[in-house]
Amino acid sequence: MEEEDGIEESSAGLGSSASGGDGSRWVDGNEVDSESASWGWLGENESRDGQGHGTMRRRLVKKPKRVDSFDVEAMEIAGAHGHHPKDPSVWQTLALAFQTLGVVYGDMGTSPLYVFADVFSKVTIKSDVDVLGALSLVMYTIALIPLAKYVFVVLKANDNGEGGTFALYSLICRYANVNMLPNRQPADEQISSFRLKLPTPELERALNIKETLENRSSLKTLLLLLVLMGTSMIIGDGILTPAISGAVVVVSIVILVALFSIQRFGTGKVGFLFAPILALWFFSLGSIGIYNLVKHDVSVLRAVNPAYIYFFFKDNSGAAWSALGGCVLCITGSEAMFADLGHFSVRSIQIAFTSVVFPCILLAYLGQAAYLMKYPNSAERIFYDSVPDSLFWPVFVIATFAAMIASQAMISATFSCVKQSMALGCFPRLKIVHTSKRRMGQIYIPVINWFLMIMCIVVVSIFQSTTDIANAYGIAEVGVMMVSTILVTLVMLLIWQTNLFLALCFPLIFGSVEFIYLCAVLSKVMEGGWLPLVFASCFLCVMYIWNYGSVLKYRSEVREKISMDFMLELGSSLGTLRVPGIGLLYNELVQGIPSIFGQFLLSLPAIHSTIVFVCIKYVPVPVVPQEERFLFRRVCPKDYHMFRCVARYGYKDVRKEDHHAFEQLLAESLEKFLRREAEDLALESNLQMEFDSMSVGSRGSGTRSGDGMEELRVPLMQAQRLEEAGTSTSEDGVSILPSSAMASDEDPSLDYELSALREAMDSGFTYLLAHGDVRARKESWFIKKLAINYFYGFMRRNCRAGAANMSAPHMNIIRVGMTYMV
């Protein structure tokens, strides 16, 4: 039931320069591929004949698309399993909405326990205006941030159903090449889940933004730091949320351990376990709120007038500013609505908030305000004092459980953000367990889970006061919100191409409110607010150093790759013995031969008869459909028997590789690749023959064309009909293709290569893995040496190894060490 997904370091690998498929394309004569000697240009030597039309012939001849596919799944699975999920039914959506109550909204739902208590610990209630002003402030804060901003705007900025700061970053990376790793390839843009609607020429603003982001490395770095900062604060929220929840109800360490121990069962099971409790909690909040509103003072409804906010600040000035730090707690967990999106769906989160969460917590605050109008001295214990005596103990028990569950929102969000950052090369590799076969976003990360538990226990032990933890939590929460506002604004300008006025209204309205709250909570730095800043700084350093080291290592590999001229000098024997077998060399490069291959040639007495360079590449999309996952191509001439496989994964994709199944899939796909390559080469040869025939006929009949275009028209039209009709006959029934193209199995070279492949398969597969050590150059600055040699080196040695993804026997693995000087 559980699926493990180990993330390999090869996220830095480059994608192939063409995509798989059987179609054709127009090619330009400048589109030269230096890696495959077997793919020559038609009419390559024709410019020597003095006729003047050889160059035009090379540039315009219709050439079959390069056989790049290692997509056996496209042939055998795509028809039965579409990669576009069906829209969930109404009942499925409602079931998901019910689960969100137990996972997403626990944090926000428990805010009535302490918001007014914190606000009126700073402001003494002297008149009704103080109560109405605080209530109006809370009401409009909830209406603006969670409802207007997140429910109606931010949730729509999801990346194919995935939310969070890194999801926004990957979305931006698809529309503008701002990734620090230069791993953007044309083939990646042909993945269906990219769904690119590139800025049109008419929208000059979007194009200018795209060009500016791509051309300025400083802006790329700033954008990455902004995303890392937001993610670091989400992880900080995951630490502080259980701590503040525990402090409210005097949660013991035993309860914290129990809470984190059940995370391994998955978001779905935890959601169904917690959802009934939270549903009962929200019902209690709404019912008690209505009771207090009707019984004590229904006139608090006057707080819908925002003028009371002005009167509140006018009467209390500095104290009111300090009280904003408590007011911001009413929107805790808002970011979880977006960060937890991968666990659920947009519609389910919207339904749950608008129909249950928002009205219930609004009624709760109205009821508490009505009670304070009559009993202003009860501010310190406003929630429990406002509960009717006959319901006190049942509500107390429900509140205890609700406070325990409240942290689930940010725990799940932390798992999602860490998974995304790992896949995009910004976090050390960790073990990830997928807890649901239906929803890939529901994951569990053991190391992060136990780390959060330990840090929560430490925070609860150090901070005995709920107020101090609340001060710390406010900074982390508002910081994440501001990062999301900036990124969504960029999405609106670059991708949605929203009207400039509307796009600027978003940061002006919501950003201004968040900035005011941020200034208020930053004034509490010495009262506990320093804690999230420390957490965020630590995680920011870890993530940036890992990304920085990975980029430098990748650049070093590109710089030191083996030249094709050197490989051709070695010859097909590669300067050593070639023994039967298939060697799978895992590396991060796609273009060029990795330098580690030279180490294998030097270290081993012989090398396998067939070599496949396997690159695991993560692209900035949530999911890569199975039929589009693999790219396959030839390296060096045919007699070298060397190939490259690029396996592309999104940051939500599940990787569970059984080495037997993988080897069988690779071998079958390689055989199909060879057959398709032979067929396309035969087609290419036939097109050239037809082209030469038409050219001679045209010149022989005395027909002239000033630009040499007329002689190309007929064969290209025939080839186009061939592609569209999927047949090998022209309109008059005459066969276009020769028999050699129709029966590629009779090709002697293909038969030889297939027999060599089968012989290599019978001898077995060997995994050639590199054990690389990354060191800073001697002339590097001290800070760089410290970051690379010690911090990055420590993380590489202790993170999950790439080989952990494979279940290959140790006897089938050969490792060679290599030092990368960066």
C-alpha positions in Angstrom: 0.0 0.0 0.0 2.9 2.3 0.7 5.1 3.5 -2.1 8.6 4.8 -1.5 10.0 7.5 -3.6 13.7 8.3 -3.3 14.7 11.5 -5.0 18.0 11.2 -6.8 20.5 14.1 -7.1 20.2 14.0 -10.9 17.7 16.8 -10.9 20.4 18.8 -12.5 20.4 16.7 -15.6 19.5 18.2 -19.0 16.6 17.1 -21.1 16.9 16.0 -24.6 16.8 18.4 -27.4 13.9 16.7 -29.1 10.8 14.9 -28.1 9.6 11.4 -28.8 7.0 10.6 -31.4 6.5 9.4 -34.9 5.7 12.7 -36.6 7.9 14.8 -38.9 9.2 18.3 -38.6 10.8 21.0 -40.7 14.4 21.4 -39.9 16.9 24.2 -40.5 20.3 23.5 -41.8 21.9 25.1 -38.7 20.3 22.5 -36.5 23.4 20.3 -36.2 23.6 17.5 -33.7 27.2 16.8 -32.8 26.5 13.7 -30.8 25.1 11.3 -33.4 27.3 10.6 -36.3 24.7 8.4 -37.8 22.3 11.3 -38.5 23.8 13.1 -41.4 22.2 15.9 -43.4 20.6 15.1 -46.8 22.7 16.5 -49.6 25.6 17.2 -47.3 28.1 17.3 -50.1 25.9 18.8 -52.8 27.2 22.3 -52.4 30.4 21.1 -54.2 28.6 20.4 -57.4 28.4 24.0 -58.3 24.6 23.9 -58.9 23.9 26.4 -56.1 20.8 24.6 -54.8 22.4 22.1 -52.4 22.2 24.4 -49.4 18.6 25.2 -50.0 17.9 21.4 -50.4 19.5 20.7 -47.0 17.6 23.5 -45.3 14.1 22.6 -46.6 14.0 18.9 -47.1 11.3 17.3 -45.0 13.2 15.1 -42.5 11.6 12.6 -40.1 11.7 13.7 -36.5 14.7 12.2 -34.7 13.8 9.0 -33.0 14.2 10.1 -29.4 11.5 8.1 -27.6 12.1 5.6 -24.9 8.4 5.7 -24.3 7.2 2.1 -24.5 4.4 3.1 -22.2 3.1 5.4 -24.9 2.5 2.3 -27.1 1.2 0.0 -24.5 -0.3 2.0 -21.6 -1.5 5.3 -22.9 -4.5 3.9 -24.6 -5.8 2.3 -21.4 -4.6 4.8 -18.9 -5.1 8.5 -19.8 -2.8 10.8 -17.8 -5.6 13.4 -17.5 -7.6 12.4 -14.4 -11.3 12.5 -14.7 -13.1 15.3 -12.9 -14.2 14.0 -9.4 -17.9 13.5 -8.8 -19.9 15.7 -6.5 -19.7 13.1 -3.7 -15.9 12.7 -4.1 -15.5 16.5 -3.9 -17.7 16.6 -0.8 -15.7 13.8 0.8 -12.4 15.6 0.1 -14.0 18.8 1.5 -14.8 16.9 4.7 -11.2 15.7 4.9 -9.9 19.2 4.6 -11.6 20.1 7.9 -9.3 17.7 9.7 -6.1 18.6 7.8 -6.3 22.1 6.4 -8.5 24.1 8.7 -7.6 22.9 12.2 -5.1 25.7 12.7 -7.5 28.5 11.7 -10.4 26.8 13.4 -8.7 26.9 16.8 -7.8 30.6 16.6 -10.9 31.7 18.6 -9.3 30.0 21.6 -6.7 32.8 21.9 -7.2 35.7 19.5 -9.3 38.0 21.7 -7.4 36.9 24.8 -4.1 38.0 23.2 -5.6 41.3 21.7 -7.0 42.4 25.0 -3.9 41.5 26.9 -2.4 44.6 25.1 -5.6 46.8 25.1 -7.7 47.3 28.1 -11.5 47.4 27.4 -12.7 50.9 28.4 -15.7 51.2 26.2 -17.8 49.4 23.6 -15.6 51.0 20.9 -12.7 48.8 22.0 -14.6 45.6 21.6 -16.3 46.7 18.3 -13.0 47.9 16.9 -11.2 44.7 17.7 -14.1 42.7 16.3 -14.2 44.7 13.1 -10.4 44.3 12.7 -10.7 40.5 13.0 -13.7 40.3 10.7 -12.1 42.3 7.8 -8.8 40.5 8.3 -10.5 37.1 7.8 -12.6 38.4 4.9 -9.6 39.9 3.1 -6.8 37.4 3.6 -8.2 33.8 3.7 -11.4 34.5 1.8 -10.7 37.2 -0.8 -7.0 36.5 -1.3 -6.6 32.7 -0.9 -10.0 31.3 -1.8 -10.7 33.5 -4.8 -7.2 34.3 -6.2 -4.2 32.4 -4.9 -5.8 28.9 -5.2 -6.3 29.6 -8.9 -2.5 30.1 -9.2 -1.9 26.4 -8.6 0.5 24.4 -10.7 -1.7 21.6 -12.1 -3.3 21.1 -8.7 -0.2 21.6 -6.6 0.2 24.6 -4.3 2.9 26.3 -2.2 5.8 28.6 -2.9 7.8 26.1 -4.9 4.7 25.3 -7.0 4.5 29.0 -7.9 8.3 29.0 -8.6 8.0 26.0 -10.9 5.1 27.7 -12.7 7.2 30.8 -13.3 10.2 28.6 -14.4 8.1 27.1 -17.2 7.2 30.5 -18.6 10.5 32.1 -18.1 13.9 30.4 -18.0 14.8 31.6 -14.5 16.0 28.3 -13.0 19.5 28.5 -11.7 20.3 25.1 -13.2 20.6 25.4 -17.0 18.4 22.4 -17.6 15.8 23.8 -19.9 15.4 21.8 -23.1 12.9 22.2 -26.0 11.7 18.6 -25.4 10.5 19.6 -21.9 8.1 22.2 -23.4 6.4 19.4 -25.3 5.3 17.7 -22.1 1.5 18.0 -22.1 1.4 19.0 -18.4 3.5 22.1 -19.2 0.3 23.6 -20.8 2.3 26.7 -21.8 0.5 29.7 -23.1 3.5 31.7 -23.7 3.2 35.5 -23.7 1.9 36.6 -27.0 3.7 39.3 -29.0 0.7 41.6 -28.5 1.4 41.7 -24.8 4.7 43.5 -24.7 4.6 43.9 -21.0 4.7 40.1 -20.4 7.4 39.7 -22.9 9.5 42.4 -21.3 9.1 40.9 -17.9 10.1 37.5 -19.2 13.1 38.9 -21.0 14.2 40.8 -17.9 14.0 37.8 -15.7 15.9 35.6 -18.1 18.7 38.0 -18.8 19.5 39.2 -15.3 21.2 36.6 -13.1 20.7 38.8 -10.0 16.9 38.7 -10.5 17.1 34.9 -10.8 19.0 34.7 -7.6 16.6 37.1 -5.9 13.6 35.1 -7.0 15.2 31.8 -5.7 16.0 33.4 -2.4 12.5 34.7 -2.1 11.1 31.2 -2.7 13.5 29.6 -0.3 12.6 32.2 2.3 8.9 31.4 2.0 9.5 27.7 2.1 11.8 28.1 5.2 9.0 30.0 7.0 6.5 27.3 6.1 8.8 24.7 7.8 9.1 27.1 10.7 5.3 27.2 10.9 5.3 23.4 11.0 7.4 23.7 14.2 5.5 26.6 15.9 2.0 25.4 15.1 2.1 22.3 17.3 3.9 24.3 20.0 1.3 27.0 20.2 -1.5 24.5 20.0 0.0 22.6 22.8 0.6 25.7 24.9 -3.1 26.6 24.7 -4.3 23.4 26.2 -1.1 22.5 28.2 -0.3 19.7 25.8 2.2 17.3 27.2 5.2 15.9 25.4 3.4 12.5 25.3 0.6 14.0 23.2 3.1 15.6 20.8 4.8 12.3 20.3 1.4 10.6 19.7 0.5 13.3 17.1 3.7 12.9 15.1 3.6 9.1 15.4 0.3 8.8 13.5 1.6 10.9 10.5 3.0 7.7 8.9 -0.6 6.5 8.2 -1.0 9.3 5.6 -3.0 12.4 5.1 -6.1 10.6 3.9 -6.4 8.4 7.0 -5.4 11.2 9.3 -8.0 13.5 7.6 -10.8 11.0 8.1 -9.7 10.5 11.7 -9.6 14.1 12.5 -12.4 15.5 10.3 -15.3 14.4 12.5 -13.7 16.0 15.5 -13.1 19.3 13.7 -16.6 19.2 12.1 -18.0 18.9 15.7 -15.7 21.7 16.7 -16.9 24.0 14.0 -20.5 23.2 14.8 -19.8 24.0 18.5 -18.1 27.3 17.5 -21.1 28.4 15.4 -23.7 27.3 17.9 -22.1 28.9 20.9 -21.5 32.1 18.8 -25.2 32.3 17.9 -26.2 31.6 21.5 -24.0 34.5 22.9 -25.0 36.8 20.1 -28.7 36.4 20.8 -28.4 36.3 24.5 -26.0 39.1 25.3 -25.7 41.8 22.7 -26.8 41.5 19.1 -25.7 45.1 18.5 -22.1 43.9 17.9 -23.2 43.4 14.3 -22.4 47.1 14.0 -18.7 46.0 13.7 -19.3 45.5 9.9 -18.7 49.3 9.8 -14.9 49.6 9.3 -15.0 53.0 11.0 -14.7 51.2 14.3 -11.2 50.1 13.3 -10.3 53.8 13.0 -11.8 54.6 16.4 -10.0 51.6 17.9 -6.6 53.0 16.8 -7.6 56.5 17.7 -8.5 55.6 21.3 -5.6 53.2 21.9 -2.8 54.3 19.6 0.4 52.4 20.6 -1.5 49.7 22.4 -3.7 49.1 19.4 -0.6 48.7 17.2 0.8 46.1 19.7 -2.6 44.3 19.6 -2.2 43.7 15.9 0.2 40.9 16.8 -2.6 39.1 18.5 -5.1 39.9 15.8 -3.0 38.3 13.1 -3.5 35.0 14.8 -7.1 34.9 13.5 -5.6 34.0 10.0 -3.1 31.4 11.1 -3.2 28.5 8.8 -4.3 30.6 5.7 -1.1 29.6 3.8 -1.9 25.9 4.5 -5.0 26.3 2.3 -2.5 26.8 -0.6 0.4 24.7 0.6 -1.8 21.6 1.3 -3.5 21.9 -2.1 -1.6 18.9 -3.5 -3.3 16.7 -0.8 -6.8 17.7 -1.9 -8.3 19.8 -4.7 -9.2 23.5 -5.2 -12.9 22.9 -5.2 -12.9 20.9 -2.0 -10.9 23.6 -0.1 -13.1 26.3 -1.4 -16.3 24.5 -0.5 -15.1 23.7 3.0 -14.0 27.3 3.8 -17.0 29.1 2.4 -19.7 26.8 3.7 -18.3 25.7 7.0 -15.1 27.4 8.2 -15.7 31.1 7.4 -19.3 31.3 8.8 -18.5 29.3 11.9 -15.4 31.2 13.0 -17.2 34.5 12.2 -20.1 33.5 14.5 -17.6 32.5 17.1 -15.9 35.9 17.2 -19.3 37.7 17.1 -20.5 35.7 20.1 -17.3 36.4 22.0 -17.6 40.1 21.3 -21.2 40.1 22.4 -20.1 38.4 25.7 -17.4 41.0 26.2 -19.8 43.8 25.7 -21.6 42.5 28.9 -18.6 41.1 30.8 -15.5 43.1 29.8 -13.4 41.6 32.6 -13.6 38.1 31.1 -11.1 38.9 28.3 -8.3 36.7 29.6 -10.5 33.6 29.4 -13.0 34.8 27.0 -13.6 31.5 25.1 -14.3 29.2 28.0 -16.1 31.9 30.0 -18.5 32.4 27.0 -19.4 28.7 26.9 -22.7 27.9 28.6 -22.1 26.1 32.0 -24.0 23.0 30.9 -21.8 22.6 27.8 -18.4 23.5 29.4 -16.9 20.0 29.8 -18.0 18.6 26.5 -16.7 21.7 24.7 -13.5 21.6 26.8 -12.9 18.0 25.6 -13.6 18.9 22.0 -11.3 22.0 22.2 -8.5 19.9 23.6 -8.7 17.5 20.7 -9.1 20.3 18.2 -6.0 22.1 19.5 -4.0 18.9 19.2 -5.2 18.5 15.6 -4.6 22.1 14.7 -1.0 21.5 13.8 -1.8 19.0 11.1 -2.3 21.7 8.5 1.3 22.9 8.7 2.8 19.5 9.2 1.2 18.3 5.9 2.2 21.6 4.2 5.8 21.1 5.4 5.9 17.6 3.8 4.7 19.0 0.5 7.1 21.9 0.4 10.1 19.7 1.2 9.1 17.3 -1.5 8.8 20.0 -4.1 12.1 21.6 -3.1 13.9 18.3 -3.3 12.6 17.6 -6.8 13.7 21.1 -7.9 17.2 20.6 -6.5 16.9 22.8 -3.4 16.9 20.3 -0.6 19.0 17.3 0.3 17.5 14.0 -0.8 15.4 12.3 1.9 13.2 9.2 2.0 9.6 10.0 0.9 6.7 7.6 1.5 3.6 8.0 -0.7 0.7 7.1 1.5 -2.0 7.1 -1.2 -2.3 5.4 -4.6 -5.1 7.7 -5.7 -3.6 11.1 -4.7 0.2 11.4 -5.4 0.4 14.6 -3.3 -0.3 12.7 0.0 3.1 12.0 1.3 5.0 11.3 4.5 8.7 12.2 5.1 10.0 10.3 8.2 13.1 12.5 8.8 11.2 15.7 8.6 8.4 14.3 10.8 10.7 13.4 13.7 12.7 16.6 13.3 9.5 18.6 13.6 8.5 16.6 16.7 11.9 17.2 18.5 11.8 20.9 17.7 8.2 21.3 18.9 9.2 19.7 22.2 12.1 22.1 22.5 9.9 25.1 21.7 7.3 24.1 24.2 9.9 23.5 26.9 11.6 26.9 26.3 8.5 29.0 25.8 6.1 28.5 28.7 3.9 31.4 27.6 1.4 31.2 24.8 1.9 34.9 24.1 5.6 34.4 23.3 4.9 31.5 21.0 2.1 33.6 19.3 4.6 36.4 18.7 7.0 34.0 17.0 4.2 32.4 15.0 2.9 35.7 13.7 6.2 36.6 12.1 6.5 33.2 10.3 2.8 33.3 9.1 2.9 36.8 7.7 6.3 36.3 6.1 5.0 33.4 4.1 1.9 35.4 3.1 4.0 38.2 1.7 6.1 35.9 -0.3 3.0 34.3 -1.8 1.7 37.8 -2.7 4.8 38.7 -4.6 4.9 35.4 -6.5 1.2 35.5 -7.4 1.6 39.1 -8.6 4.4 37.9 -10.9 2.2 35.0 -12.1 -0.6 37.5 -12.8 1.8 39.8 -14.9 3.8 37.1 -16.7 1.4 34.1 -17.1 -2.2 35.2 -16.6 -1.5 38.5 -18.5 -3.9 40.3 -16.2 -4.8 43.9 -16.8 -2.1 46.0 -15.3 -4.4 47.9 -13.0 -6.0 44.7 -11.6 -2.6 43.1 -11.3 -1.2 46.0 -9.2 -4.4 46.1 -7.1 -3.5 42.7 -5.7 -0.2 43.6 -4.0 -1.5 47.1 -3.2 -4.5 45.8 -1.3 -3.3 42.5 0.2 0.3 43.3 0.4 -0.4 46.5 2.3 -2.5 44.7 4.9 0.2 42.0 5.3 3.0 44.6 5.5 1.2 46.4 8.3 0.8 43.1 10.2 4.5 42.3 9.5 5.6 45.6 10.9 3.5 45.0 14.0 4.8 41.5 14.6 8.4 42.5 14.0 8.2 44.8 16.9 7.9 41.6 19.0 11.3 40.3 18.0 12.6 40.4 21.5 9.5 38.8 22.9 9.8 35.5 21.1 9.7 36.8 17.5 13.3 35.9 17.0 12.6 32.2 17.0 11.0 32.0 13.4 13.8 34.2 12.1 16.4 31.8 13.4 14.5 28.8 12.0 14.0 30.5 8.6 17.7 31.5 8.5 18.9 28.0 9.2 16.6 26.3 6.6 17.4 29.1 4.1 21.1 28.4 4.5 20.6 24.6 4.1 18.5 25.0 1.0 20.6 27.7 -0.7 23.9 25.9 0.0 22.5 22.6 -1.4 21.3 24.4 -4.5 24.5 26.4 -4.9 26.7 23.2 -4.5 24.5 21.3 -7.0 24.8 24.1 -9.6 28.5 24.3 -9.2 28.8 20.5 -9.5 26.7 20.4 -12.6 28.7 23.2 -14.2 31.9 21.3 -13.4 30.5 18.2 -15.2 29.6 20.2 -18.2 33.0 21.8 -18.3 34.9 18.5 -18.0 32.7 16.3 -20.3 34.5 14.1 -22.8 34.7 15.5 -26.3 33.2 13.6 -29.2 36.5 13.9 -31.2 38.3 12.0 -28.4 35.6 9.3 -28.5 36.0 8.9 -32.3 39.8 8.7 -31.8 39.3 5.8 -29.4 37.3 3.9 -31.9 34.4 1.5 -31.3 36.5 -0.6 -28.9 36.8 2.6 -26.7 40.5 1.7 -26.2 39.7 -1.4 -24.1 37.9 -4.7 -24.4 34.2 -4.8 -25.0 32.6 -7.7 -23.2 28.9 -8.8 -23.6 26.6 -7.0 -21.2 24.7 -3.8 -20.8 26.2 -1.1 -18.6 23.8 1.5 -17.2 25.8 4.6 -16.3 23.8 7.0 -14.1 24.8 10.6 -14.6 23.4 14.1 -14.7 24.4 15.1 -18.3 22.4 14.7 -21.5 24.4 16.6 -24.0 27.9 15.3 -24.0 29.6 12.3 -22.4 30.2 12.6 -18.7 33.8 12.6 -17.5 33.1 9.8 -15.0 32.9 7.5 -18.1 36.6 8.2 -18.6 37.2 7.1 -15.1 35.4 3.8 -15.8 37.5 3.2 -18.9 40.7 3.8 -16.9 39.7 1.8 -13.9 38.0 -1.3 -15.5 39.9 -3.9 -17.5 37.0 -4.1 -19.9 33.7 -2.3 -20.7 30.3 -3.6 -21.6 29.3 -4.1 -25.2 26.3 -1.8 -24.8 26.4 1.4 -22.8 23.4 3.4 -21.8 23.8 6.8 -20.1 20.8 7.1 -17.8 19.8 10.6 -16.6 17.1 11.1 -14.0 15.8 14.6 -14.6 13.2 16.6 -12.7 11.3 19.2 -14.8 9.3 22.1 -13.3 5.9 20.4 -13.6 3.9 18.4 -11.0 3.5 15.3 -13.1 5.1 14.0 -16.3 2.6 11.5 -18.0 3.9 8.0 -18.4 3.8 8.1 -22.1 6.0 11.2 -22.2 8.4 10.2 -19.5 11.4 8.8 -21.4 13.6 10.1 -24.1 16.0 7.8 -25.9 18.8 8.5 -28.4 22.0 7.3 -29.9 25.5 8.5 -28.8 28.4 8.1 -31.3 28.2 6.0 -34.5 26.3 2.8 -34.6 29.2 0.4 -34.1 29.9 2.0 -30.6 26.5 0.7 -29.3 26.1 3.6 -26.9 22.8 5.2 -26.1 21.3 7.8 -23.8 18.1 7.5 -21.8 16.6 10.6 -20.1 13.9 9.8 -17.6 11.8 12.9 -16.8 9.9 13.2 -13.6 7.7 16.0 -12.1 8.0 16.9 -8.4 4.8 14.9 -7.6 5.7 11.8 -9.5 6.2 8.5 -7.7 9.5 6.7 -8.4 9.5 3.1 -7.4 11.9 1.2 -9.6 12.1 -2.6 -9.5 15.4 -3.2 -11.3 14.1 -6.3 -13.1 11.1 -4.4 -14.5 13.2 -1.4 -15.3 15.8 -3.5 -17.2 13.1 -5.3 -19.2 11.4 -2.0 -20.1 14.8 -0.5 -21.1 15.7 -3.5 -23.3 12.3 -3.6 -25.0 12.3 0.1 -25.6 15.9 0.0 -26.9 14.9 -2.7 -29.4 11.8 -0.7 -30.6 14.0 2.4 -30.8 16.5 0.6 -33.1 13.6 -0.6 -35.3 12.0 2.8 -35.6 15.4 4.4 -36.3 16.0 2.0 -39.2 12.6 2.7 -40.6 13.1 6.5 -40.4 16.5 6.2 -42.0 15.0 4.2 -44.8 12.3 6.9 -45.2 14.9 9.6 -45.2 16.9 7.8 -47.8 13.8 7.3 -50.0 12.8 11.0 -49.7 16.3 11.9 -50.9 16.0 9.5 -53.9 12.6 11.0 -54.7 14.0 14.5 -54.3 16.9 13.8 -56.7 14.6 12.2 -59.2 12.3 15.3 -59.2 15.3 17.6 -59.4 16.7 15.8 -62.5 13.3 15.7 -64.1 12.8 19.4 -63.5 16.1 20.3 -65.0 15.7 17.9 -67.9 12.4 19.4 -68.9 13.8 22.9 -69.0 11.7 24.1 -66.1 13.4 26.8 -64.2 12.8 28.3 -60.8 14.5 31.4 -59.6 14.8 30.4 -56.0 14.9 26.7 -56.3 11.7 26.2 -54.4 9.5 24.8 -57.1 11.5 21.6 -57.4 10.8 20.8 -53.8 7.1 21.2 -53.8 5.8 17.9 -55.2 7.8 15.4 -53.0 7.2 17.4 -49.9 3.4 17.5 -50.6 3.5 13.8 -51.1 5.3 13.3 -47.8 2.8 15.5 -46.0 -0.1 13.4 -47.3 1.8 10.3 -46.2 2.0 11.7 -42.7 -1.6 12.9 -42.5 -3.1 9.8 -44.0 -0.8 7.3 -42.3 -0.3 5.3 -45.5 2.5 4.6 -47.9 0.7 5.3 -51.1 0.1 8.5 -53.0 -3.1 9.7 -54.4 -2.8 7.7 -57.6 -2.1 4.5 -55.7 1.6 4.3 -56.6 3.8 3.3 -53.7 6.1 6.1 -52.4 8.3 4.0 -50.2 10.6 1.3 -51.5 10.5 -2.2 -50.1 13.6 -1.5 -48.0 11.7 1.1 -46.1 8.7 -1.2 -45.6 10.6 -4.1 -44.3 13.3 -2.7 -42.1 13.8 -6.0 -40.4 15.6 -7.1 -43.5 18.3 -4.5 -43.0 21.5 -6.4 -42.2 22.9 -3.7 -40.0 19.7 -3.7 -37.9 19.8 -7.5 -37.6 23.3 -7.4 -36.4 22.6 -4.7 -33.9 19.5 -6.5 -32.6 21.5 -9.7 -32.2 24.2 -7.9 -30.4 21.6 -6.3 -28.1 20.1 -9.7 -27.3 23.5 -11.2 -26.5 24.2 -8.3 -24.2 20.9 -8.8 -22.4 21.6 -12.4 -21.9 24.9 -11.4 -20.1 23.0 -9.2 -17.7 22.9 -5.5 -16.6 25.5 -3.7 -14.5 24.9 -0.4 -12.8 27.8 2.0 -13.2 27.6 4.6 -10.4 29.8 7.5 -9.5 30.9 8.3 -6.0 31.7 12.0 -6.4 33.4 14.3 -4.0 32.8 18.0 -4.5 35.6 20.4 -3.4 36.2 24.1 -3.8 39.2 25.2 -5.7 42.3 26.3 -3.8 42.0 29.9 -4.9 38.3 30.1 -3.8 37.2 32.4 -1.0 37.1 31.1 2.5 33.3 31.3 2.7 33.0 29.3 -0.5 35.4 26.6 0.9 33.4 26.5 4.1 30.1 26.2 2.3 31.2 23.6 -0.2 33.9 21.5 1.5 32.1 21.2 4.9 28.4 22.1 4.8 27.6 20.8 1.3 30.0 17.9 1.7 28.4 16.9 5.0 24.9 17.0 3.5 26.0 14.9 0.4 27.5 12.3 2.7 24.5 12.0 4.9 21.6 12.5 2.6 19.8 9.6 0.9 22.1 8.2 -1.8 20.9 8.0 -5.4 21.4 4.2 -5.4 18.8 3.9 -2.7 16.2 4.3 -5.5 17.1 1.1 -7.1 16.7 -2.4 -5.7 19.6 -3.7 -7.8 21.8 -6.3 -6.1 25.1 -5.0 -4.8 26.9 -7.5 -7.0 25.5 -5.7 -10.0 26.9 -2.3 -9.0 30.3 -0.9 -9.8 31.3 2.4 -8.2 34.2 4.7 -9.2 35.3 7.7 -7.2 35.8 11.1 -8.7 36.5 14.6 -7.3 34.8 17.6 -8.8 36.8 20.9 -8.3 34.3 23.8 -8.4 
